[in-house]
């Protein structure tokens, strides 16, 4: 049985731990004092099967059954609507086609989303099969499965050194030393930093900030049955949340790896784009926060063994797709490590491989 160290306690790391623990002695190391602290704790938490590029959509499709059924499922139907001004017709049609949405009338859109402004919204499209994803439950399910199979989780343990001792790795974290045959780099925005520490060439994982604001339910209305609403060209989005509404500017601002926070001006600009399409102005924010969405240069996840360093595996570059792709992504990572036959097709596996950057 191999010893495996997973670095990173977000959804990528904990799902990989659950998939690998039945086959190896797994230890997960997380810098923060709790799991799912950074990007995984700040997600909008949706499962939209047609959200992302071709590789992401393949991972979504392979993850759908798990999300719907494993441990009782983590999805609840929400629905998704796209709205645009009359002068944004071309971009609207492109987005609707890419996301698998059907055009609906403005009256139909207003019935689904009562705050829609008929004076500014010129186009709307909808699909019913978009889902809220219970991120906390998914994390708990994976952690429970991993621990039941013998995995260990060490929090408050920032990695300070990674060296090779013959064929084995030595990782120093939180002042303790850990040995392993294999390292899984699931460090999110810090994935390239972990690679450099191990003497592995970085891939070029780039973190981008994404901010969110929680606002009171417009007009005191019941938002619980409203759809997830997206502005054309991902200019903003709004989602019901615990009786209120989350609104994001959908920005992608380059950032260094850090504990991210929202930018007030960016939030103001995003809220203005949202306000243009609704009948109720935003008078105040209840809360705001930000997370880092980390992408590889080609915006496709990076899953598999490093092309030049034996025993070093990547599970990184999830961007905004970490939760919805986690079941298939973690299973692929485990299959490639254990030598099992992957269920994903060969072309997708190749497209996800770190070898494409060698």
MOTA-V995993 format. One record per backbone hydrogen bond with DSSP energy under -1.0 kcal/mol. CO is the residue of the C=O (numbers start at 1). NH is the residue of the N-H. If there is no record, write none. Layout:
BEGIN
CO,NH  CO,NH
END
This chain:
BEGIN
2,25  3,181  3,182  4,27  5,184  6,29  7,186  9,36  10,14  11,15  12,16  13,17  14,18  15,19  16,20  17,21  20,23  20,24  25,4  26,152  27,6  28,154  29,8  30,157  32,156  38,41  39,42  45,133  47,131  48,51  53,57  54,58  55,59  56,60  57,61  58,62  59,63  60,64  63,67  64,68  65,69  66,70  67,74  69,72  70,73  74,134  76,132  79,228  80,127  81,230  82,125  83,232  84,122  84,123  85,88  88,92  89,93  90,94  91,95  92,96  93,97  94,98  95,99  96,101  102,126  105,109  106,110  107,111  108,112  109,113  113,116  115,279  117,120  117,121  123,84  124,104  125,82  126,102  127,80  128,130  130,78  130,79  131,47  132,76  133,135  134,138  135,139  136,140  137,141  138,142  139,143  140,144  141,145  142,146  143,147  144,148  145,149  146,151  147,150  152,28  154,30  158,174  161,172  163,170  165,168  168,165  169,180  170,163  171,178  172,160  172,161  173,176  176,173  178,171  180,169  182,5  183,313  184,7  184,186  185,315  187,190  188,191  190,194  191,195  192,196  193,197  194,198  195,200  196,199  206,295  207,255  208,293  209,253  210,291  212,289  213,247  214,286  214,287  215,245  217,220  218,221  223,226  228,81  229,238  230,83  231,234  236,231  237,248  238,229  239,246  241,244  244,241  245,215  246,239  247,213  248,237  253,209  258,260  263,267  264,268  265,269  266,270  267,271  268,272  269,273  270,274  271,275  272,276  274,277  275,278  277,117  287,214  289,212  291,210  293,208  294,319  295,206  296,299  302,316  304,314  309,312  311,183  312,306  313,185  314,304  316,302  318,321  321,325  325,329  326,330  327,331  328,332  329,333  330,334  331,335  332,336  333,337  334,338  335,339  345,349  346,350  347,351  348,352  349,353  352,303  353,356  354,357  355,358
END
